[in-house]
Amino acid sequence: MAVHAVNTSGVSIRLACAIFAISESGYRYKAKHRAENDEIAHWLLRLTDNHRTWGFGLCFLYLRNVKGFGWNHKRVYRIYCELELNLRIKPRKRLKRDKP
């Protein structure tokens, strides 16, 4: 709505944002490319298939330090959770001894 008001009636961005009660940063926001999110998901799935014991920390550090990607850890973790890779790893079962 604010974009339409700025384009058609010549209202300033500041006034349009005040009228529609949105921030100027929200007006100027451009979403990240979906293809980049798909690439992150692809890498996370490959890593967790090859290294089943790796959690998010190891996956992210591998992507950052070895592969050289500059993705934000919060963004990578959001995609990691969407893929449901953040499920709890079952602990090892303890040995039951007959005579302690």
C-alpha positions as a printed Julia matrix, in Angstrom:
100×3 Matrix{Float64}:
  0.0     0.0    0.0
  2.76    2.44   0.93
  4.61    1.72  -2.32
  1.44    2.38  -4.28
  0.89    5.68  -2.46
  4.45    6.83  -3.13
  4.32    5.9   -6.81
  0.88    7.23  -7.73
  0.23   10.28  -5.57
  3.78   11.56  -5.14
  3.72   11.3   -1.34
  7.13   11.12   0.32
  8.34    7.8    1.67
  8.48    9.21   5.19
  4.88   10.42   5.1
  3.61    7.2    3.51
  5.31    5.12   6.2
  3.82    7.33   8.93
  0.33    7.02   7.43
  0.46    3.22   7.11
  2.34    2.8   10.44
  5.33    0.91   9.06
  9.02    1.62   9.48
 11.14    3.0    6.67
 13.43   -0.01   6.89
 10.37   -2.22   6.4
  9.47   -0.17   3.33
 12.94   -0.63   1.82
 13.33   -4.31   2.78
 14.25   -6.71  -0.02
 13.94  -10.44   0.69
 16.94  -12.7    0.18
 16.93  -14.93  -2.85
 15.14  -18.23  -2.48
 17.86  -19.94  -4.5
 20.45  -19.08  -1.84
 18.26  -20.65   0.87
 17.92  -23.75  -1.3
 21.71  -23.92  -1.62
 22.09  -23.73   2.18
 19.51  -26.51   2.59
 21.3   -28.64  -0.01
 24.64  -28.27   1.78
 23.13  -29.04   5.19
 21.45  -32.19   3.91
 24.67  -33.37   2.28
 26.69  -32.76   5.43
 24.24  -34.47   7.76
 23.98  -37.5    5.45
 27.75  -37.91   5.26
 28.49  -37.05   8.91
 25.63  -38.38  11.01
 27.15  -37.37  14.34
 27.64  -33.71  13.4
 25.31  -31.19  14.96
 24.61  -27.65  13.83
 27.85  -26.25  15.23
 30.13  -28.55  13.26
 28.07  -28.16  10.1
 28.15  -24.38  10.31
 31.87  -24.23  11.08
 32.6   -26.55   8.17
 30.6   -24.36   5.79
 32.19  -21.18   7.14
 35.83  -22.21   7.56
 36.39  -25.03   5.05
 34.03  -24.08   2.24
 34.31  -20.31   2.76
 30.61  -19.39   2.72
 29.77  -16.16   4.52
 26.23  -17.0    5.57
 24.83  -15.71   8.85
 24.6   -18.39  11.55
 21.04  -17.38  12.45
 19.92  -17.82   8.86
 21.65  -21.19   8.55
 20.14  -22.33  11.87
 16.65  -21.29  10.76
 16.98  -23.45   7.64
 18.54  -26.24   9.75
 15.44  -26.24  11.99
 13.04  -26.06   9.03
 14.63  -29.25   7.7
 14.04  -30.8   11.15
 17.71  -31.63  11.55
 17.75  -30.29  15.11
 16.23  -33.41  16.63
 17.84  -34.76  19.79
 20.55  -37.34  19.33
 19.82  -40.33  21.57
 22.44  -40.83  24.29
 24.4   -44.06  24.46
 22.88  -46.78  26.59
 24.71  -47.56  29.81
 26.09  -51.0   30.47
 24.16  -52.92  33.11
 26.45  -54.95  35.3
 25.29  -57.99  37.24
 27.65  -57.33  40.14
 28.6   -53.72  40.74
